[in-house]
Structures are given as structure tokens and as C-alpha cells.
Amino acid sequence: MKFFYEKFTSSEGDVYYPSFNIKVINPKTSQVILPYKVLVDSGASVCLFHGWLGDRIGIDIKKGEKKMSREQLKEKGDITFIQ
């Protein structure tokens, strides 16, 4: 599989990540919710997405197990794991 590498600017300078566009579909209704850009991390053991996106496709993110807090992330929000 080949990916397009896109330049992103961070506090550490320019970085390049493989990325591609997807369509988010609600699995219960088959309705396309929105187009979404994703970054590929081939070494990652989990996939991360914003909580509002989980809500939009019918995932009850409040039922998940909270793993990291805002303080650990140094940003808004928490990380919750759903299996």
C-alpha cells in the first residue's frame, strides 16, 4: 500500500506524515457522516479519533475505560478505550 506524505507544521518544525482521506459512515444507518483526513501510524497498536466522531457514528464513548487524563495529554479531553 502506498501513502501520500503530507507536510504538517508543529512546534518542532515541519514534519511529514502519511495521510489519506476517508468517508466516515454510520454503521447502523449506512449514512455518510463526513469526509475525514486520517494519519497513518503503521507501528501503532491503537487507533485514535475524536470523541464527537464516535458519538456521530453511534459509539457510546462514555462506556469505555479512561486511560489518560487531560493533564497527561496537555490538551483538552481524555483518552478512552473502546473494544
N, C-alpha and C positions, 0 to 999 in steps of 0.2 A: 504494500500500500504506500502511495506517495502522498505527502502533505505539502501544502504551501506554507512557507515560513513567513510570518508577518512580524514587522518591527513594532515593538511596544516601547514606550518611554517610561522608565521608572526612576525612582530617586537615586538609583545606582547607575543611571545612564540608559542607553538603548540596549534592548535585549530582543532576541528573536525566538519566537515560539511557533511550533506547528499548529495551525488552526484550520477550521473549516466551518461552514455554515450548515445548520440543521433546521428542521422544522419540528417543533415540539407539538406532539399530538396527545390529546386526552385519550387514554386507553379505553375509557368507558364509553365515550361518545364518538370516537374516531375523528373528532373535530380538530383541525389545525389551530393551535392556540397562538403561536407566533414564530417567526424566524428567530434563530438564536445562534450566536457565534460561540464555538467551544474551542478550548485549548487542549491539545493532546499531550499527555504525560505518559509515555509508554512504560515508565517504571513505577507508576502509582498503583497502590493496592486498593484505592477507593476513588469514587467519582464525587465531585463536589458540585453543588448548584445552589442557587439562592432559594431560601425558604418559600418566597412568594411563588416561585416557579413550581415547587412541589404542591403548594395549595392549588394552583391553577389546573394541575393535571390529576388532582384527586388524592394526593398522598397526605395523610394526616401526620405532619411532621412533629406534632406535639406528643405522639406516641413513641417516638424514637428515644434512644438513650443519649443524653447530653454528654459529650466527651470533652469539649473545650469551651472555656468561657470567653467573654469579651476581653478580659484583661490579658489572657494568654494570646489572643489574636491581635490585640492592639488596634482593633477596629470594631465597628458596630456588629452586633449579632453573636450568635453561638453556633457551634458545630454540633449537629445532632445526627446520629447514625440510625438508618432505617435498613432493615434487611428484608 
